[in-house]
């Protein structure tokens, strides 16, 4: 009923449950549920903007991490600690 992809099962389950509840209340109406493809061929400009924002944030973050390791090693050297 759901096919090979479990991500499509939620709309099918929602449709079955909704129609069951309507049938319990003696209604003649029915819900019809469908889903569009999740991956569109065209991306919006906002998605690209968010991607480049997070990409630049991660690049800045990774540029700031090596000095933290260097400071930790220098402090260990000063107090002559051994692992």
Helices and strands as residue ranges (DSSP letters): G 6-8, H 9-24, H 45-78
